[in-house]
């Protein structure tokens, strides 16, 4: 692409990524195109006028599913002298719609040759960097004003149909319009790109989804308004917080999709690489969003319960009770070339499932869902000891059984080299990372509450509480490193500690497994120079041999990871420390127009003066959007307590006053107010 910046439109199961002029060109470094259900339906969509590309003068991102590009010839600075300009109005629902309008600004009639280059590779999103060559049948149909592109492999078929409302010369590579525009007049054509998922017999599987779409979102604009209206209203003196809050809600709205087999919208992981459901991302996002859009949680829980593991299957890493790690619909999954339909290679999803179920009930009071999901929740709790504890030493561990396709590391830090010691050595398998034990501890305590209060099983509740207490004691004994004043990143198969200092410490505070007497040292590491960059918490401390500030899990900063650390710090009473880290996250958002990226480089803030985005990261991402929401609710100290919402604000200095109004929950709706220590002393007008 001519510029690095990408423009997105998202709707339901589809998304389009273009450059700032609206063009799409296949580029492995910056994936662009029109995608749906893990398939790229357009890889080339390039507009020229008289053989020349135009440049963007302005762009209007109207909603997550609509945008406008105003284009002029030459450099944008020459727009005053331009006799012609082009408006591209793009709209995405289950198809891509684009109106191209050519404006003649001269006092004389003008003729133009408008050309739209069109092409596709039907690549699976898992292979975008190196798409394989496919035999694609291309059929121009000028009499119907259509261009058909079709790929078929046995009963797996994908088809792109481009139609235009204006007559055109249509060939195998695109459409040409030879037009004449009156003085100060305009010419326009409407284009529609239909995407078909069909069997070998030609049946469009998308048609089965239309009834669900009409029920869920008859009018996309009305749906977006309703989504935003259901969320609390934020009134903040800090403009960055206000912008970031709205941007986060808009991104969460756009990152909902409806699976082929499920009628409710779920949060996908993010763009451009992960526009599918990932269990970990969906569970974390739903947790983060509970005070704002709680409807995400029951949809996620029901879907994951439906796909819960029921057998032993090495190919897919499936085990009875285990919760799904990922689901894709592309060609590679359909033909077993990738263990992704479905894939269970995550050691944390099962634990997070129980945590979300309990936390959702605390916020919503939805006891019916807890009873409905009793069997899946109990299976998940049983999995902890029956399959998660593979060595019988009381710790949740992982070791891949599919050695060809499966992930080496099956925690959230899932890159191959993510789990390393201070000296750079990698432990053997099965590995027990520290945050998995924190999640297991939390899940057992929450499971005990559900068993006692909703499942009428006090004996099971007592057993889970005993096991949680024993795990906490054992964890403190085996993971604590006195010489480092921190918990080990992991244990190897022989119980040897992996002695790196890493952001996983924040997850431990969030889970509650940290001994109160150790919490001060843990907090000191999270705010210390090794881990805290000034923007957030590094995944690996800068003092480790393998530290790499641009390594995804070896030193980069992930907003969702940092948000958990903020919540953990507040849980243990480190309010000033939490506020300091929260301020870094908010400042990071300010550099990205309110949208937190998936990750940034771990460079020290004093060195770069701005957060450095990384090409490996996606944007927008659901758990990055949720991270901003989680930081806000943590700053305000929101916590459900029976039928009431507790509010205990601890805001960073300089944030001013904050009001979050109409927070939904079992109490109906409640308001939360907070201000920093300086608010009201500097003459600023208070909030209403």
VOGU-3710 file (C-alpha; in Angstrom, 3 decimals, decimal comma):
1> xxxxxxxxxx> 0,000/0,000/0,000  1,081/3,572/-0,592  0,536/4,457/3,056  0,898/2,299/6,124  -2,307/3,455/7,762  -5,210/1,064/7,313  -8,906/1,848/7,132  -11,372/-0,704/8,462  -15,068/-1,291/8,141  -16,603/-4,126/10,145
11> xxxxxxxxxx> -20,034/-5,676/10,266  -21,174/-9,015/11,624  -18,998/-11,709/10,139  -17,255/-9,533/7,549  -14,605/-6,844/7,466  -12,742/-4,842/4,854  -9,244/-3,384/5,185  -8,013/-0,775/2,707  -5,474/1,996/2,446  -6,412/5,611/3,129
21> xxxxxxxxxx> -7,663/6,028/-0,459  -10,030/3,076/-0,158  -7,935/0,771/-2,352  -7,186/-2,852/-1,496  -4,042/-4,567/-2,718  -2,674/-7,896/-1,554  0,358/-7,275/0,643  1,671/-9,936/3,068  3,106/-7,241/5,355  -0,165/-5,360/5,666
31> xxxxxxxxxx> -3,096/-7,641/4,877  -5,861/-5,863/3,037  -9,007/-7,011/1,311  -12,571/-8,056/1,981  -12,886/-10,952/4,421  -15,672/-13,115/5,789  -15,647/-16,427/7,655  -11,848/-16,735/7,427  -11,754/-16,257/3,656  -10,549/-13,271/1,629
41> xxxxxxxxxx> -13,193/-12,536/-1,003  -11,403/-9,503/-2,490  -7,632/-9,113/-2,657  -7,638/-6,325/-5,284  -9,997/-3,358/-5,458  -8,173/-0,386/-7,006  -9,761/2,726/-8,495  -8,158/4,889/-11,217  -9,414/7,858/-13,242  -7,825/8,213/-16,672
51> xxxxxxxxxx> -5,220/5,692/-15,566  -4,177/7,654/-12,456  -4,594/6,898/-8,773  -6,055/9,651/-6,610  -5,047/10,678/-3,093  -7,179/11,151/-0,010  -8,096/14,705/0,887  -10,284/13,654/3,807  -12,002/10,643/5,286  -15,089/10,298/7,432
61> xxxxxxxxxx> -15,315/7,171/9,596  -19,027/7,420/10,180  -19,570/4,158/12,063  -17,758/0,858/12,364  -19,560/-0,328/9,205  -19,424/2,810/7,059  -16,824/5,267/5,794  -16,339/7,927/3,091  -13,180/8,814/1,174  -12,844/12,171/-0,622
71> xxxxxxxxxx> -10,121/11,833/-3,284  -8,350/14,368/-5,501  -5,675/13,993/-8,202  -2,027/14,504/-7,294  -0,982/15,517/-3,816  -3,760/16,484/-1,465  -2,207/19,965/-1,109  -3,178/20,674/-4,737  -6,897/20,209/-4,203  -7,650/23,895/-4,859
81> xxxxxxxxxx> -6,651/23,515/-8,506  -8,358/20,166/-9,085  -11,079/20,066/-11,729  -12,246/16,653/-10,586  -12,708/14,880/-7,291  -14,057/11,483/-6,306  -16,217/10,445/-3,377  -16,167/6,794/-2,331  -18,939/5,903/0,118  -18,395/2,404/1,536
91> xxxxxxxxxx> -20,932/0,447/3,559  -20,649/-3,120/4,850  -23,356/-5,499/5,971  -23,435/-9,088/4,677  -22,128/-7,600/1,408  -19,796/-4,738/0,576  -21,526/-1,712/-0,959  -19,629/1,158/-2,523  -20,929/4,216/-4,327  -18,336/5,916/-6,527
101> xxxxxxxxxx> -19,198/9,525/-7,383  -17,095/11,523/-9,857  -17,484/15,315/-9,501  -16,651/17,706/-12,363  -15,698/21,106/-10,935  -15,001/22,805/-14,264  -17,325/24,987/-16,339  -17,002/22,595/-19,290  -18,194/19,021/-19,860  -15,541/16,454/-19,087
111> xxxxxxxxxx> -14,972/12,863/-20,137  -13,236/10,324/-17,938  -12,260/6,673/-18,010  -13,082/5,207/-14,633  -11,412/1,865/-14,017  -11,886/-0,494/-11,082  -9,380/-3,342/-10,875  -10,983/-6,367/-9,211  -9,401/-9,632/-8,105  -9,310/-12,249/-5,373
121> xxxxxxxxxx> -7,174/-15,144/-4,189  -9,791/-16,671/-1,826  -6,971/-17,056/0,703  -7,596/-18,569/4,110  -6,828/-15,915/6,737  -4,309/-18,316/8,296  -2,172/-18,069/5,132  -2,455/-14,379/4,249  1,304/-13,848/4,487  1,977/-16,572/1,886
131> xxxxxxxxxx> -1,303/-17,447/0,123  -1,263/-20,517/-2,058  -2,247/-20,365/-5,719  -5,809/-21,432/-6,406  -7,595/-22,183/-9,625  -10,258/-19,478/-9,773  -12,990/-19,420/-12,383  -13,686/-15,843/-13,519  -16,822/-15,109/-15,534  -17,532/-11,584/-16,847
141> xxxxxxxxxx> -21,252/-11,016/-17,480  -21,522/-7,516/-18,955  -25,149/-7,979/-19,950  -26,017/-8,551/-16,273  -23,422/-5,923/-15,195  -21,702/-8,607/-13,097  -18,290/-10,146/-12,566  -18,252/-13,632/-11,011  -15,189/-15,134/-9,314  -15,489/-18,659/-7,931
151> xxxxxxxxxx> -13,248/-21,162/-6,160  -14,332/-24,728/-5,551  -12,623/-27,650/-3,840  -14,845/-30,696/-3,512  -17,896/-29,442/-1,586  -16,064/-26,388/-0,264  -16,925/-23,389/-2,459  -16,521/-19,635/-2,175  -17,800/-17,053/-4,638  -17,459/-13,299/-5,110
161> xxxxxxxxxx> -20,075/-11,518/-7,232  -19,485/-7,858/-8,137  -22,418/-5,962/-9,629  -22,767/-2,369/-10,841  -25,804/-0,180/-11,473  -24,128/1,602/-14,411  -23,246/-0,059/-17,732  -19,585/-1,025/-17,901  -17,002/-2,841/-19,943  -16,368/-5,923/-17,825
171> xxxxxxxxxx> -13,374/-8,197/-18,242  -11,611/-10,775/-16,068  -9,625/-8,145/-14,158  -12,266/-5,511/-13,520  -14,732/-2,938/-14,815  -14,268/0,131/-17,025  -16,714/3,037/-17,197  -16,390/5,610/-20,002  -18,338/8,588/-18,777  -19,148/12,192/-19,578
181> xxxxxxxxxx> -19,946/14,568/-16,737  -21,772/17,856/-17,200  -20,239/21,159/-16,028  -20,319/21,226/-12,224  -22,128/17,901/-12,452  -21,714/14,449/-10,983  -21,741/10,842/-12,149  -22,219/7,864/-9,853  -22,472/4,108/-9,844  -23,373/1,744/-7,032
191> xxxxxxxxxx> -21,303/-1,388/-6,642  -22,163/-4,436/-4,571  -19,746/-7,230/-3,677  -21,654/-10,325/-2,671  -19,874/-13,143/-0,814  -21,231/-16,669/-0,996  -20,329/-19,634/1,154  -21,798/-22,632/-0,582  -21,727/-26,372/-0,905  -20,719/-28,061/-4,133
201> xxxxxxxxxx> -24,361/-27,958/-5,147  -24,409/-24,180/-5,001  -26,443/-23,649/-1,816  -25,586/-20,347/-0,161  -24,928/-21,031/3,510  -25,200/-17,308/4,230  -28,902/-17,388/3,453  -29,396/-19,461/6,600  -28,005/-16,573/8,619  -30,275/-13,898/7,226
211> xxxxxxxxxx> -33,182/-14,671/9,555  -30,815/-14,360/12,523  -29,461/-11,093/11,194  -32,937/-9,669/10,778  -33,829/-10,628/14,335  -30,592/-9,310/15,838  -29,977/-6,280/13,654  -32,759/-5,250/11,286  -31,238/-1,835/10,970  -27,499/-1,600/11,569
221> xxxxxxxxxx> -27,592/2,010/12,606  -30,416/1,342/15,041  -28,472/-1,600/16,425  -25,387/0,518/16,977  -27,426/3,235/18,679  -29,081/0,643/20,900  -25,706/-0,926/21,765  -24,289/2,452/22,774  -27,466/3,440/24,608  -27,345/0,285/26,726
231> xxxxxxxxxx> -23,831/1,141/27,876  -23,303/3,638/30,705  -22,842/7,290/29,859  -19,428/8,728/30,645  -18,937/12,359/31,611  -15,240/13,078/31,998  -13,208/16,254/32,184  -10,322/14,430/30,551  -10,904/14,488/26,793  -8,653/11,479/26,136
241> xxxxxxxxxx> -10,658/9,313/28,520  -13,899/10,438/26,921  -12,607/9,645/23,412  -11,092/6,312/24,442  -14,313/5,228/26,126  -16,450/5,853/23,067  -13,838/4,343/20,748  -13,733/1,189/22,870  -17,513/0,764/22,751  -17,581/1,343/18,991
251> xxxxxxxxxx> -14,861/-1,248/18,475  -16,648/-3,809/20,622  -19,814/-3,191/18,626  -17,948/-3,728/15,366  -16,100/-6,825/16,572  -19,266/-8,825/17,193  -20,011/-11,635/14,784  -22,589/-14,380/14,414  -21,127/-17,875/13,907  -22,625/-20,190/11,324
261> xxxxxxxxxx> -24,047/-22,442/14,027  -25,079/-19,915/16,673  -27,677/-17,132/16,610  -26,162/-14,657/19,096  -23,332/-12,221/18,292  -20,002/-12,983/19,948  -16,804/-10,935/20,238  -14,101/-11,980/17,795  -10,470/-11,461/18,753  -9,662/-8,650/16,324
271> xxxxxxxxxx> -8,416/-7,412/13,002  -6,877/-8,269/10,694  -5,480/-11,645/11,713  -8,050/-12,916/14,161  -11,576/-12,211/12,957  -12,764/-15,493/14,446  -13,754/-16,668/17,873  -10,919/-17,437/20,274  -12,027/-18,751/23,633  -9,453/-16,880/25,699
281> xxxxxxxxxx> -10,040/-13,528/24,006  -13,822/-13,846/24,141  -13,825/-14,789/27,842  -11,463/-11,971/28,825  -13,371/-9,432/26,720  -16,676/-10,452/28,279  -15,136/-10,107/31,758  -13,773/-6,653/30,960  -17,105/-5,490/29,545  -19,416/-6,692/32,355
291> xxxxxxxxxx> -20,108/-3,193/33,779  -20,813/-1,831/30,294  -22,271/-4,394/27,872  -23,001/-7,452/30,024  -24,923/-9,188/27,226  -21,639/-10,400/25,745  -21,048/-12,748/28,690  -24,065/-15,097/28,402  -23,573/-15,392/24,644  -19,919/-16,353/25,125
301> xxxxxxxxxx> -20,687/-18,769/27,950  -23,458/-20,575/26,092  -21,435/-20,889/22,906  -18,375/-22,257/24,700  -20,514/-24,612/26,759  -22,030/-25,963/23,535  -18,552/-26,716/22,169  -17,081/-27,969/25,440  -14,770/-30,949/25,000  -16,347/-34,364/25,467
311> xxxxxxxxxx> -13,650/-36,833/24,396  -9,902/-37,386/24,119  -8,672/-36,257/20,707  -4,970/-35,600/20,217  -5,414/-33,918/16,835  -7,587/-31,151/18,263  -6,155/-31,251/21,820  -9,665/-32,013/23,065  -10,358/-33,386/26,557  -13,612/-33,924/28,482
321> xxxxxxxxxx> -14,598/-30,643/30,135  -12,027/-28,548/28,293  -13,193/-25,242/26,851  -12,625/-24,290/23,239  -9,488/-22,329/22,346  -10,373/-21,390/18,768  -12,849/-21,861/15,950  -12,305/-21,084/12,270  -14,307/-21,591/9,086  -11,631/-21,342/6,410
331> xxxxxxxxxx> -10,431/-23,901/3,903  -7,544/-25,156/6,027  -9,876/-26,062/8,859  -12,447/-27,623/6,560  -9,876/-30,053/5,117  -8,028/-30,848/8,329  -4,897/-28,964/7,265  -4,972/-27,026/10,520  -6,322/-28,279/13,871  -8,723/-25,370/14,094
341> xxxxxxxxxx> -12,169/-26,812/13,603  -12,402/-26,902/16,553  -9,154/-26,395/18,505  -8,750/-26,901/22,259  -5,061/-26,088/22,754  -5,433/-23,647/25,642  -4,786/-24,446/29,289  -6,502/-21,323/30,623  -9,827/-21,172/28,791  -11,470/-23,794/31,029
351> xxxxxxxxxx> -10,512/-21,869/34,165  -11,637/-18,530/32,727  -14,994/-20,071/31,808  -15,799/-20,728/35,484  -14,473/-17,310/36,502  -16,672/-15,521/33,962  -19,784/-17,516/34,882  -19,447/-16,570/38,544  -18,544/-12,940/37,881  -21,435/-12,548/35,462
361> xxxxxxxxxx> -23,896/-13,750/38,126  -22,401/-11,346/40,656  -23,092/-8,458/38,292  -26,354/-9,574/36,745  -28,086/-11,767/39,316  -28,855/-14,187/36,488  -29,207/-17,350/38,579  -31,035/-19,097/35,747  -27,911/-19,108/33,575  -25,824/-20,517/36,437
371> xxxxxxxxxx> -28,309/-23,358/36,805  -28,543/-23,854/33,057  -24,766/-24,193/32,790  -24,320/-26,305/35,910  -23,146/-29,389/34,021  -20,601/-27,579/31,788  -19,277/-25,645/34,791  -18,841/-28,809/36,865  -17,142/-30,541/33,963  -14,776/-27,571/33,721
381> xxxxxxxxxx> -13,994/-27,788/37,435  -13,401/-31,530/37,150  -11,033/-30,920/34,236  -8,671/-28,986/36,511  -7,731/-32,086/38,484  -8,473/-34,866/35,995  -6,671/-33,497/32,932  -5,137/-30,145/33,823  -3,013/-31,701/36,578  -1,144/-34,069/34,265
391> xxxxxxxxxx> 1,658/-34,882/36,754  -0,555/-35,221/39,815  1,384/-32,545/41,725  -1,613/-30,224/42,082  -0,666/-27,787/39,311  -2,356/-27,083/35,991  0,140/-27,869/33,237  0,210/-28,101/29,467  2,033/-30,167/26,879  0,868/-30,408/23,316
401> xxxxxxxxxx> -0,197/-33,820/22,043  -0,461/-32,770/18,408  3,232/-32,190/17,768  2,788/-31,136/14,146  0,217/-28,351/14,260  -0,517/-27,451/17,858  0,875/-24,530/19,823  3,969/-25,159/21,908  2,842/-22,806/24,665  -0,831/-23,079/25,559
411> xxxxxxxxxx> -1,119/-20,131/27,925  -1,894/-16,595/26,744  1,803/-16,094/25,953  1,581/-18,640/23,187  4,591/-17,861/20,993  7,122/-20,692/20,906  9,836/-18,837/22,849  7,617/-17,042/25,376  8,412/-19,112/28,489  12,081/-18,676/29,344
421> xxxxxxxxxx> 14,204/-18,266/32,434  16,316/-15,284/33,372  19,284/-16,848/31,578  17,248/-17,583/28,455  16,838/-21,322/28,966  13,470/-22,892/28,239  11,952/-25,419/30,666  10,800/-28,888/29,690  7,232/-30,136/29,474  4,665/-30,257/30,860
431> xxxxxxxxxx> 4,922/-26,640/31,961  3,026/-25,012/34,808  2,963/-21,239/34,278  2,206/-19,225/37,364  -0,933/-17,430/36,146  -2,613/-20,779/35,414  -2,372/-21,603/39,101  -3,885/-18,238/39,979  -6,778/-18,853/37,620  -7,270/-22,374/39,046
441> xxxxxxxxxx> -7,330/-20,983/42,589  -9,883/-18,361/41,615  -11,996/-20,858/39,650  -12,170/-23,264/42,602  -13,298/-20,534/44,993  -15,885/-19,280/42,526  -17,021/-22,818/41,787  -17,501/-23,337/45,512  -19,821/-20,329/45,677  -21,847/-21,570/42,734
451> xxxxxxxxxx> -22,100/-25,074/44,183  -23,244/-23,812/47,578  -25,607/-21,040/46,495  -27,092/-22,370/43,254  -26,428/-26,084/42,832  -27,428/-27,185/46,349  -24,170/-29,101/46,766  -22,425/-27,891/49,947  -20,125/-30,927/50,072  -18,719/-30,068/46,655
461> xxxxxxxxxx> -18,347/-26,454/47,767  -16,420/-27,465/50,886  -14,093/-29,683/48,848  -13,358/-26,941/46,319  -12,577/-24,456/49,081  -10,187/-26,913/50,741  -8,469/-27,552/47,415  -8,154/-23,820/46,768  -6,563/-23,230/50,164  -4,131/-26,097/49,630
471> xxxxxxxxxx> -3,244/-24,791/46,161  -2,547/-21,326/47,543  -0,261/-22,694/50,245  1,520/-25,048/47,838  1,904/-22,315/45,239  3,539/-19,945/47,708  5,964/-22,676/48,756  6,984/-23,842/45,292  6,783/-20,698/43,141  8,168/-18,085/45,519
481> xxxxxxxxxx> 11,807/-17,132/44,858  13,225/-15,456/47,998  16,387/-14,318/46,227  14,319/-12,474/43,627  11,412/-11,371/45,777  8,966/-12,645/43,183  7,039/-15,664/42,031  8,576/-17,799/39,288  7,195/-17,465/35,784  6,640/-21,231/35,675
491> xxxxxxxxxx> 7,696/-24,631/36,967  9,297/-27,234/34,748  8,354/-30,921/34,883  10,693/-31,614/37,822  9,443/-28,642/39,802  12,399/-26,416/38,960  11,417/-22,727/38,890  11,667/-20,662/35,714  13,159/-17,613/37,383  12,203/-14,816/34,975
501> xxxxxxxxxx> 10,414/-11,653/36,089  7,368/-11,243/33,858  3,986/-9,536/33,601  2,310/-12,744/34,787  2,797/-11,291/38,273  -0,091/-8,927/37,562  -2,379/-11,864/36,776  -1,455/-13,393/40,132  -2,590/-10,278/41,998  -5,790/-10,201/39,946
511> xxxxxxxxxx> -6,551/-13,843/40,829  -5,994/-13,384/44,559  -3,533/-16,265/44,983  -0,702/-14,007/46,193  0,050/-14,202/49,904  -0,661/-10,814/51,485  2,851/-10,709/52,904  4,350/-11,036/49,422  2,082/-8,545/47,654  4,287/-5,522/48,318
521> xxxxxxxxxx> 7,278/-7,099/46,599  5,136/-8,239/43,676  3,714/-4,737/43,277  7,237/-3,333/43,451  8,249/-5,452/40,462  5,209/-4,370/38,426  6,100/-0,707/38,997  9,849/-1,255/38,840  12,155/-0,358/35,942  12,341/-3,931/34,644
531> xxxxxxxxxx> 8,611/-4,283/33,993  6,980/-0,845/33,867  7,747/1,010/30,641  5,758/4,126/31,495  2,956/3,037/29,139  2,266/-0,359/30,660  3,780/-3,583/31,974  6,323/-5,419/29,819  5,639/-9,073/29,172  9,237/-9,889/30,158
541> xxxxxxxxxx> 11,474/-7,823/32,398  14,231/-5,819/30,754  16,870/-7,485/32,921  16,325/-10,930/31,397  18,714/-12,330/28,803  15,985/-12,911/26,192  14,351/-9,524/26,722  13,377/-7,929/23,432  11,252/-4,756/23,470  9,708/-5,678/20,116
551> xxxxxxxxxx> 9,179/-9,346/20,993  5,475/-10,100/21,376  5,895/-12,005/24,656  9,518/-11,158/25,419  9,198/-7,497/26,297  6,321/-5,865/24,422  3,426/-4,268/26,321  -0,121/-5,619/25,890  -2,915/-3,339/27,156  -5,144/-6,235/28,266
561> xxxxxxxxxx> -2,234/-7,708/30,257  -1,570/-4,350/31,888  -5,272/-3,843/32,682  -5,262/-7,073/34,701  -2,226/-5,785/36,588  -4,067/-2,540/37,379  -7,013/-4,539/38,730  -4,668/-6,766/40,731  -2,868/-3,817/42,293  -6,145/-2,323/43,444
571> xxxxxxxxxx> -7,313/-5,690/44,802  -4,345/-5,717/47,175  -4,714/-2,068/48,164  -1,982/-0,512/46,014  -4,208/2,310/44,854  -1,546/4,892/43,973  0,448/2,302/42,068  -2,638/1,191/40,165  -3,444/4,803/39,301  0,074/5,348/37,978
581> xxxxxxxxxx> -0,135/2,347/35,633  -3,675/3,312/34,612  -2,412/6,752/33,653  0,164/5,147/31,378  -2,549/3,153/29,606  -4,698/6,253/29,181  -1,764/8,221/27,787  -1,075/5,371/25,371  -4,665/5,562/24,141  -4,258/9,287/23,582
591> xxxxxxxxxx> -1,478/8,651/21,067  -3,729/6,313/19,054  -6,865/8,496/18,844  -8,428/6,577/21,725  -7,938/3,089/20,290  -5,536/0,876/22,213  -3,549/-1,398/19,880  -3,068/-5,084/20,577  0,500/-4,453/21,741  3,244/-1,847/21,648
601> xxxxxxxxxx> 7,014/-2,061/21,952  8,449/-2,210/25,450  10,756/0,775/24,998  11,016/3,008/28,006  8,707/6,003/27,773  11,502/8,410/28,567  13,469/7,138/25,576  10,845/7,226/22,811  8,418/9,828/24,221  5,606/8,064/22,364
611> xxxxxxxxxx> 4,280/4,484/22,267  5,694/2,485/19,359  3,140/0,269/17,636  4,238/-3,088/16,260  3,241/-4,551/12,880  2,616/-7,955/14,476  -0,260/-6,486/16,449  -3,799/-6,122/15,248  -6,110/-3,157/15,591  -8,861/-2,984/16,623
621> xxxxxxxxxx> -8,729/-5,849/19,117  -11,568/-6,840/21,409  -9,528/-7,321/24,581  -7,644/-4,095/23,928  -10,956/-2,251/23,640  -12,023/-4,073/26,793  -8,764/-3,138/28,514  -9,692/0,538/28,443  -13,075/-0,306/29,962  -11,464/-2,465/32,637
631> xxxxxxxxxx> -9,020/0,292/33,544  -11,924/2,728/33,906  -13,991/0,425/36,131  -10,871/-0,312/38,191  -10,096/3,396/38,632  -13,650/3,913/39,851  -13,425/0,841/42,078  -16,634/-0,742/40,794  -17,557/-3,992/42,533  -20,912/-5,782/42,876
641> xxxxxxxxxx> -21,943/-6,615/46,428  -25,277/-8,402/46,601  -27,903/-6,050/45,259  -25,637/-3,027/45,430  -22,778/-1,590/43,408  -19,806/-0,500/45,478  -17,798/2,481/44,250  -14,312/3,198/45,610  -12,530/5,596/43,226  -8,768/6,053/43,053
651> xxxxxxxxxx> -8,074/8,202/40,005  -4,691/9,250/38,625  -3,652/12,817/39,323  -4,664/15,196/36,576  -7,633/13,136/35,439  -10,131/15,560/36,929  -13,681/14,453/37,614  -15,335/11,371/36,173  -18,970/10,284/36,250  -20,172/6,955/34,880
661> xxxxxxxxxx> -23,955/6,998/34,757  -26,537/4,204/34,468  -24,242/1,253/35,111  -26,381/-1,864/34,497  -26,564/-4,716/36,969  -28,733/-6,652/39,386  -29,407/-3,330/41,146  -31,037/-1,918/38,004  -28,875/1,081/37,106  -26,414/2,935/39,297
671> xxxxxxxxxx> -24,084/5,917/38,998  -20,428/6,167/39,959  -18,461/9,335/40,577  -14,790/9,976/41,156  -12,209/12,722/41,029  -8,475/12,938/41,450  -7,002/14,593/44,510  -6,470/17,864/42,651  -9,944/18,054/41,105  -11,957/21,036/42,292
681> xxxxxxxx> -8,853/22,943/43,419  -7,843/24,453/40,108  -10,947/26,399/39,250  -12,306/23,913/36,750  -16,051/23,704/36,552  -17,266/20,520/38,232  -19,263/17,914/36,385  -23,012/17,993/36,693
//
